[in-house]
Amino acid sequence: MAATETLLGGKLAKEMSVSESSGKLDEKTTRCVPTSHYVPRTTTESSGCSDTTFLGDSIESLQHLEQEVEEGNVEYKLMLVNPSPERLVRLISQLKWRLSEGDGEAIYELGVEDNGYLYGLTDEQMSASLATLTAMAKDLQAEASILTTRHGKHGKVCQVLVRQMRDADKIRNIRVAVCGNVDSGKSTLIGVLTTGELDNGRGRARVNVFVHKHEVECGRTSAVSEQIVGFDTKGNVTNYTFLHGSTWSEIADRSCKILSFFDLAGHEKYLKTTIGGMTGHLPDYCMLLIGANMGVTRMTKEHLGLALALRIPLIVVITKIDMCPEHVYKETVATITRLLKLRGVRKLPFLVKDEDNLATCLKNIENDRFVPMFELSSVTGDGLDLLRKHLNFLTPRIQWSESEDEYGELLIDSNFFVTGVGTVVAGTVTAGIIETGQKMLMGPDGNGRFRMVQIKSIHKRRQPVKSVAPGDSAGLCLKKVKRSMIRKGMVLVHPDARPTASWSFKARIRVLYHSTTIQLKYQPVIQCLTMRQTAEIVAMDREVLRTGDTALVSFRFVYRPEFIKPGMRLVFREGRCKGIGIVDSCYTDKELREETLFPRRLATRATVPSAASTEPSCSSPHAAAAPGPAAPQPSKTIASGAGPSTTNSPQVSAIASR
């Protein structure tokens, strides 16, 4: 039971999302920030493709791609041999459109007809087409590089990446959360990717990733740390171009795309730190590491379920293949494949072993159901090149540009004092432009008040800057502010936004796992973005909640008010019991009457008699809520917005019985 309850908590009971317009639950997935920040995802259901046709034909005999579409950044070209000046102008205009669709990146399939047929070109035709495409890219301050080469019906087929060069303040930043069980090689893999040097098998590569001394001594991560990897216009890693070791500023100067890796803890006692890292740092992707010799453990299922519940696209990496027996490796792959294919998860795992498989990953990279799986060793280097190339293909999932015109807002996830500088707060900018010298409100404190502070200086990627935009991780030095006044979970907000702190809030939740039932006075720990605090259930529209149930529930914070807004996603947990939800409304009052929260439910109580009692029902809401033994009721009246219980579904029962 213990081995399966965490996976059930991830998504196997049912997934949840909330429609922003109707506020009702459905069977889709959720993310941890407002959905307006995310790119609309494509799924096989929407495109009309089944599971069998999703990956196309066998990779070894793939002779046909999907029909070319007008939108997107993928363009099919049969050949580009000596175009006329008029056609060259049209081709450059077309390339400019594809680059704008891909936010500075475009994929050209040379030797492919518009219907997706892999026709193929001779060596001379391919060389001339590549020269034309390179000249077109140069005219738009971009560079072209060959990704893969395949065989078509009559010759070669090349997949070419065209990437524009960018200014330092417009570099594409992609955030990747690295999670997995303890000793699965998370810190080691990040150290190998950032330095380009293989591990010696005794933890040499992970030393540069650790933050605290005790982490180096015991070899286990206990705090979230951030490392970056840069890619230039040709897809080369810019971290490896410096003999003396590269600084973050040098990497940023040479890169047009930067991946920020967040190393999360794998030990069970640091689970709250891992959940805070996955909710507070707003990752675009989750890279789940599995030790081939250890297999899929309980904490692996815990992290997998968390990523699925928060609707973070997955990348599975199987490590330590150099020290794992063949039969154990096959069992590990079969186990994670089986979990991803379960009916409640419905993912499509795909093991990447060569560049042809990598081309399939690129074709399906915009689909959330597609989960690429890589196998590698940080000691021998096997499989690392395929993972680097896939990371080069990743695109941002959060549309931060849509929130640039809003009031500035920064989530504080850490704070420290620098001698000679002052108090510094670090976090992620979620809205607006924050500039040096700007005055902002910081809070809420224990009484729910916000204090005016002034920003003295700003650092981004370990170098001073004048401003930061949404999606940036930054450190801000504050004038005349004591460190004791700051705590994790506070925010910096523009004064014109007029922020308020809330003692209570109403949320639509789904119970992912609970061993018994949830009733009033239940006190889980709420984690929403960087905020973490115990809250008590003061009202709900159902008598009790069990695993898989959905409900509209009102929480009240126990210790202090928090900055929380409608539309925010949250995770609540208590031991191994957990659930997810979305904030529906907030209240500033500490004490709220039940009549204010659920007036319709009280009216139903007053008018509907109990089926097991012959006495007439009370006509007063206060009389209906009077203490006394509750009579059993064969049926319940469910308020609008609450979904039906899925506790007795065959999928849940089968998983719970394992």
N, C-alpha and C positions, 0 to 999 in steps of 0.2 A: 504493500500500500504506500509506504513512504517513498518508494522509487518512482511511483507514477503520479502522486498527488500534485507535484510541482508542475509536471507537464500538463496535467489537467488544468492547473491554474493559469497556464499560458494561453491556451486557446481551444482546447479540445472539447470543452463543454459547449461553447459557442462564442464567436467573436462579436464584438460590439462596436458600433459607431453611432453617432448622434447626428441627425440631420439638423443643420443650423436653422432651417426655416421652420420645421415642424417640431423639433426637439424630441423626436421619437427614436427608439432604439431599432436597429436593424442588424443584419448578420454580416456586416462589412467589418472593417478594421478601423482603428483609431491611431492618432499620433498625439504627441504631448504638447503641441502648441496649436493655436488656431489654424483651422484647415485652410484659411485664405492664404497662408504662406506656402502652400505646397503645390507642386505641379500636378495636374490631374493625371492619375495613373491609368494605364491600359491593362486590361485583363483579357484572358482568352474568351470569357463569356461575352464581353462587349464586341469583340472582333468576329465572333462566330466560329472560332477555332476550337476544336476539341483537344483533349490531352494528347491524343495520338498524333495529331497534325501540328501540334505547337512547335515541336523541335524540328519539324520538317522530316525528310527522309533520312536514311542512314547517312551518317556524316561521311563515311568513306565513299559513298556514291552520290553525294549531293550534286545535282545538276540543274537545280532550279531554285531561284529565290522568290520571295513574295513580289506581287505586283508593285511597281514604283508608285508612290503617292506624291501629291503636290506639296503637302505640308511636311515639316521635319527637315532634318539636316543630312539625309541620305539621298544621293543622286546616282543614277545608273547612266553610264556612257559606254556605247559600243566601241568607239574609238575617237581620238582627237588628233588626227593626222593633218597637218598643214591647213588649218582653217583659214578662211578668207578674213580680211580685216573686219568686215561687217559681222561675220559670225563670231569672231573673237570678242567683239564688244558685247554681243548677246551672251556669250559664255561667261564673261567676267561678271555681267549683271546677274546671271543665274547663280554663280558662285557666291556673290555678295548676299543674295537672298538666303542661300543655304547656310551661310555663316551666321546670319542674323537669327535664323531659326534655331541653330545650335548654340547660341550665345558664344560665338567666336570659334566654333568647331564644326567641321563638315566631313562627311565620309563619302568618298567617291569610289564606285565600283566600276573599274575599267574592264571592258570586254564583256559587259552584261547588257542585254537588250532591255527595253522598257518593261517587258512582261516578266522579267526576272530570269530569263534563260541564259545560262552560262555559255556564251558562244565561244569566247576565247580569241586571242590575238597572237600573231607571230611575234618573234623577238623584235623585229624591226618596227612593227606597228606599235608594240607596247612601249618601246623606247621613245618613239615620236610622240605618243600620247602622254607619257610621263613628262616629257620636256614641255609640251603645251600646257599641261596642268601646273607645272612648276612656274611657268611664266605668268599664268593667270593669278596664281597665289601671290607672287611677288608684287604684282600690280596693286594688290589689296593689303600690303604689309603682312603677308602670311607666308607660311612655309608648308611644303608638302612632304610627307614621309610615307614609305610603304609599310603597311602593317602586316599583311599576309599575302602569299602568292599561292594560287590553286590552279588546277588544270580544268579547262573547259572542253567543249566539244572539239574545237579546232585550234586550241592553243592555250596561252596563259590568261589567267584572270587575276587582277591585282586589286587589293583593297587599300586605298590611300587615305591617310588622315591629313586634312588641311586645317591648320590652327593659326589663328591670328596672334600677333604679338600684342601685349597689353602694357599699359602703364602700371606703375607700382601700386597705385591706389585702386586699380580695377582688376586685380588678380582674382581669378576664380578660386574660392576657398571651399573645399569639400571636407566635411567633418565625419570621421569614422570612429565609432566606439568599438574597442577591442575587448571582448569578454570571453569567458570560458572558465572551466574548472581550474582549481589551483594546480600548479605544476604542469599546465598544458603548453607552456612556452610563449605566453603573450608578450612579456617584456623582452624576451630574447628575440622574438621575431621583429618587434618594433626596433630594437637596437640594430639588427642586421639590415633592415630596410633603410634606416636613417644614416648609417655609417658605411654600408657597402662591404663590411668585413664579416666573415663567417664566425660563428661561435666556436669556441674550443671544446665544447662539451661540458664545461665546468662553470658556465655563467659569466663569461667575460663580456659578451655583447649586451647583457642587461644592466650592467653597472651604470652606464650613462643614462639609463631611463629612470632609475630609482631616484626618489626625492629625499628620503630619510636614511639615516645611518643604520637603523635597525632593519630596514629593507635589504640593505646590502649584506648584512650579517646573516639574516635568515633566508634570503632569497625569495621573499614573497612580498607582493605589492599590497600596501595598506592604504595608500592615498592615490587619488586620481592625478596623473601627470600627463602632460601634452608634449608631443614631438611632431615635427613637420617633415614632409618629403615634397620636394619641388620637381616639376617636369617642365622642360622647355618646349619650344614649338615643334621639335622633332620627336618628342616623347622620351628624351633621355633624362635620367635622374640628375638634377643639378647638385645634389648633396655630394656626389662623388667626384666633382671637378676640382677639388681643392686638396692639395697634398698635406697641408697642415691641419686639416679639419675645417669644416665650414661652420660659420655662424649663421644665425637666422636671417640677419640682414643681407648677407651674401647670397643665401639661397633665394630670398625674395627678389633680389635684383636680377637674377638670371632666370627666373621662372615666370611662366604664364599661367600655371595651375599649381596650387598647393593643396596637399592633403594633410589635415591635422588629425593625428592619431591620439585618442584618449585611452590610456592604459588603465583599465578598471581592475579592481581586486577580484580574485577568484575564490578566496576562502569564505566559508559560510558565515563566520563572525563579522565579515566586512560587507555583508549583503546590502545593508542600508546605504553604504558608500557607493556600491555598484548601481543600485537603483537611482540614487541621486545623480550619478554621472550620466546615466542613460536618459534621465528626464531633464536635468538642468543644463546639460551641454548641447542639447538639441542636435543629435547626430543625424547626418543624411543616410548613413549606412551602419549596419552592425556586423562586425567581422567576428564570427563565433569560432573559437579555436578548440579543437578536440585532439587530445593526445591519442595517437594510434594505439599505443600500448596500454592505455587506461580505459579506452572505450567511452561510451556515453554514460556519465555518472549523474547523480541526482542534481548537483549544482549545474551541470551542463543543461539539463532539462529546465532548471530554474531560469537560467539566463535565456534559453531558447523561448520559453513561454513568455518572459518579459518582453523580449524583442517582438514577438508575434502580437502580443496584446497592445503594444504601443505603435504597431504598424511601421516598424523600421525595416527596410529591405535588408535581406540577409546575404552574407557571403560566408560560406563554411570552409574552414581551412583545417585539414587533418595534418598534424605535425608529428615529428619524431618517427618518420617512416623508416629511418636508417637503423633503428634499434627495436623494431617490432617484427615478430614472426608473421609469416604470410597469413596463417589461418586467423590470427588475432586481428590483423589489419582488415581482412575481408569481413569479419564479424562486425567490426566497428563501422565500416562503410554500409553494411547491410542494415545495421541498427538505426543510424541517423537517416538513411534513405527511407526506411519504413516509418519513422516518426514524422518526417516531412510529408509523406504521402497519406497520412491518416485523414479520415474524412473531415475532422474538425479543423485540420490545418490546410490541406489541399494545396501544397506547394509542389513544384516540379523540380526536384534535384537533378543536377547535371554534372557529372564528373569530368573535369577538364584535364586532358592528358597530352594534348598537342595543340598546334596552332590552328588546325581545322576546328577543333572544339572551341578554341578561343574566338574564332570568327562567329560561331553560333552564339556565344555569349554576347558579343557585340550586337548581333541582330536582335536579341531578346532582352537587352539591358534595360529597356524602358518598361518591362513587365514585372510587377511585384511578385507574381507567382513563380517566376523563374529564379532558382537558387543555384548559383554556380558553386561547385565544390572543388577545392584544390588540395593536392597532396604534396608535401614538401618536407625538407629537412634543413634546419638552420645550421647544421654542422657540415653536411656535405654540399649543400646548395642545390640539391635536386628540387625542381619545381619552382624555384624562386623567380626565374625569368618570366614564367607564365603569369604568376601573381602580379609582378610589377607591370606587365603589359595590361593586365585587366584593370589595375588601379589607374593606369593612365587613361583608360576609357571612361571612367566614372564621371557622371554629370551631377550637378547640384539638384537636390530634390526640393529644397525650400526656396520659394520665390521671395527672397528678402527685398528685392527692389520695390515690391508693392507696398512696403511699410516705411519707405524712406521719407515720405511726406507727412508721416504721423509725428506726434510728440515724442521726444527722446525718452528711451527707457533702457535701463541696464539691470540685469539680474546679478546680484552679488553672490558669488559662491565661495570667496575666500578673502581674507584681509591680513595684512602684515605691516610692520613698521620698519622703515629703512632709515638708518642713522644718517642724519644730514639732509634727508629728503622729507620725511614725514610719514603720515599714515596713507597706506595704499590699499585700495579695494580692487579686486579682479573679478571679472565676470563676462557675460555675453550680452552684446547689444541686440535687443529684439525689435527696436523701432526707432525711427528718427536718426538725425545726425547729432552727435555729441562733440563739442569743440572745446579747446582749451580756453579757460577763463569763464566758461559758462556757469551760471548758477542753477542748481537743481535741488529738488527736495529728496532727502534721504529718510527712509523709514520703512515700515512703522516701528516705533519703539514699543516698550512694554505697555504703554498706555494708548497706543494707536496713533500717536502723533508723528508728523513728518517735520524734519528740521532742514532749513535752508543751508546748503553748503556750496562752496565754489571749487571748481576743478582747477588745480594748479598746473598739472602737466598730464600728458597721456602717452602711454607706451603700447605699441602693437608689434607683435613678433620681436620683442626685445629691442626695439628701436623707437626713438621718440617720433611722434606724429602730431599734427595739429588737430586732426579730427578722426572719428571712427564712424562707420556706417553699420546698418543692421547686418548681423551675421558675423561680426568681428569679435574675437576674444581680445580683451584689452585690460590694461591696468591703469587706474586713475589715481593720481595723488591729490588728496583733498587738503584744503587749507584749514588749519586750526581745528582739527577734528581728532579726538582721542580714539585710540583703537578700541577701548573698552565700550564705546558707544555703538560699535558695529557688530553685527552678528550675521551669520550665514542665513540667507532667505530674505534679507532686506533688498530694496530696490532703489535705484536712482531714477527719478521721474521729473520731466519738465514741469515747472510750476503751473503752466497754463492747462495741464491735464487735470489738475485738481484731484489728486489721488485720495482715496479713503481706505481705511483699514476695516476689515469685516471680522466680527466675532462669530457669525453664523453664516451658513450658505446651504443652498439646496442643490443637490446633484442627482443626476440619473446614473445609477450604478449597475454593474453586473457582478455578481459574486462568482469569482472564478474557482475558488475552492474554500470550503469550510467543513470541518469534520462533523459538526452538529447543525445548529441553527443560529441565526443572528436575530436579536430582538432589540427593543429599546434599551438604552443605557450601555450598549456595546461601545467600546472605546478602542478603535484601531489607530494606527499611526498613518497620518495622511502625508503623502509626498507628492507635491505639485511643483514642477520646475525645481527651483533650488530650496523651496520651503519644505520643512519637515516638522510636524507637531502632532501630538495626540489630540483627537477630536472625539466627541461623544455623539452618538445618534440620539436625537431628541424627538424625532418624529419620522414616520415613514408610512407609505400608503398601503402597506401590507402588514399582516400580523407578525409573520416570521419570514425569514429569508434563508434559503438553502443554496447549495451549489448549483450554479446555472441560472438562478433567478435574477430578474431585473426589477428595479423598483425606483421610485422617486423618494429620496431620503434627505432629511435635514440634519446637518452636522453642526456642532458647536465646539469651537476650540476650547481647550481646557486651560491653557496658561496665558495666552496673549492673542490679540487680534493679528491678522495677517493680511497682506496685500494679495487679493485674489479677485479675478474677474470672470464674468460669464464666458463660456467657451473654452476655458482652460481644462486640459486633461489632468487626471489625477490617478494615483495608485494608492490604495489603502491595504494595510497588512497588519497581522497580529500573529506572531509566530509563523507557522506555515500556512495560515489562512490569508487569503488575499483577494483583491478585486480591483476593478478599474471603473472609471466613470468620467463624466464631464460636468462641469459646473453649470448650473442652470440659472441661478440668481444668488445675490449676496445681500446680507443684512448687517448693519452696523450695530444693532442692539445686541446686548449680551443675552438678555432674557426675551424669548419669543413665545407667545402663547400658541398652542396647537391650532386655535381657530384661525390665526393668521397664516399658518403654514398649509393646512389642509382643511379648508372649510367644507369642501364637497364630501370628504370622507366622514366628517362628523355629522353632516346632514344625512348621509346614508346610514350611519349607525342609529340615528334617531328615528328613522322611518321604516327600516327593514327589520322585522322581528326575527329572532333566532329560530332556526329550524328544529333545534333539540329542546326548546323551552316552550311550555304552554302559557307562560306569563306574558302579558303585553310588553312591548319594548318601551323604554323610557322616552319621553318626549323632550327631555332637556339634554343638551350635549354634556352638561356637567354630571347629570345623573348617569348618562351612558358611560362616562369615563370613571365612575366611582369604583373604588377597589372592591374586589370580590372574585370568587372563582369564575373563570370564563367557561361558558357552556360550549361543548364541541359543536362545530358547524360542518356539515358535509360539504358545503360549497362556500366560496368566498366571492365578495364583490370587489373586483379589481378596478381601481381608478384608471382613468384615461392616461395613456402614456406608459403604463406598466405592461411589459410583455408577459406571456404565459410562462409558467415554470417548465424548465427542461430537466428537472431533477431525475425523472424516471425515464429519460430517453435511453434507448439501447446503447448508444455510443458511450454515454457517461457511465452507465452501469457496467459496461464491459471493461472500461478503463479502471474504474474504482475497484473492481474485483481482482485486479492483477496483484 
